[in-house]
């Protein structure tokens, strides 16, 4: 799969997700953003670590996810209460990760079963 095919697949799967999602590489350069991330001003070519305040990136686990080739998630206090951040390696691209949070940009109603 070419880089462009990976990026096209990313958009097919993540453009309608209600939270910002990026593909970011080890250098912290953003490779691709979904529509919600673009609404927040993220764009390919910028460093994710340049967004917001430096302390916002203190717990970044990008390198750990890449080095271990495993998905890593953390819970933290977000604007709407508990939120969850994830770094997920991208198959066939050892230096790329999918990065997103749930509960950071959207307040989700409690789901009924």
N, C-alpha and C positions, 0 to 999 in steps of 0.2 A: 504494500500500500504506500502510495506517495504521501508526502506531507499534505498536499492539497486534498487528497482523498480523506485523510484523517480529519482535516479541518471541516470538510463538507459533512462528514459523518457527525462530527461534534455539533454543527449547526442543526442537522436533521433531528438530533436527539435532545438538544438543550435549549434551543431558541425560545421555546414556550415555557420553560421552567420559570417560576415566579421569583427566583432569587438570582443574583449575579453569579455567573459561572465563567471561569477562564481556563484556558490551557496556558500554563506557565512553564518556562524551562528553568533549569537549575540556576542560571544567571539572573533569574527573576524577571527576564523579559517576557512580556505577555505575547503569546502566539495567536490566540483567538479569544473572542468574547461573545457571549450570548447577547440577545437583545436587551435583557434587563441590565447586564453589566454595561452595555453601551449607554443606556439611559443614565447610569451613574457616572459617566465620563471616562470609563475605562476603554482602552483601545489597544490594538496590537502595536507592538513596537516600544511601548513604555515599560518601565520597570514597576512591578506591582508594589515594591517597597517604597516608591515615591508617592504613593497615594496615602492621604491621611497623615497621622502623626507617627513618628518613628516608633513610639511605644506600642502602637497598634500591631506592629510586626514582630514584637519581642518573642512571641511564642510560635513563630513560624516553624512548621515541621516539613517544609518542602524537601530539604536535603535528606531528612530521615526517610521519608516515603520513597524517594528515588534510590537511596543507598540500600534500603531493605527490600525494595520492589514489593511493597505491601501498602494497602490503604491504611491511613491513620486518621483517626477522628478525635476531637476534643470537645468537651462541653465547657461553656463559658457563659457569663452573664451578658446578654445582648440588650438592645433597646426595649424589647418586649418580654424580657425574662430570660429563661434558659434558652441558649442557642447552641448549635453544634457546627463545628468547622471540620472540613474533610480535605485531605490531600490524597489523591488516587492516581497511581502510576498509569500511564497510557501505554497499552500494549504496542510493541514494536518501536516505541520511541523512548529509549531508556532515560533520556534527560528531560522528558515532559511529564507534567502532572496535571490532572484535572483538579481545580481548586474551587470550592464553594462552601457556603454556610447555609444552614436552615434555621430560620428564626431571627436572622440578622436584619433583613429588609422588610419582612412581611410578618404580621401578627396572624397566626393561624388559629382558627376556631378549634375548640376541642372536638375531636372526631367522635361520632356516636357509633356504637357497634350494634 
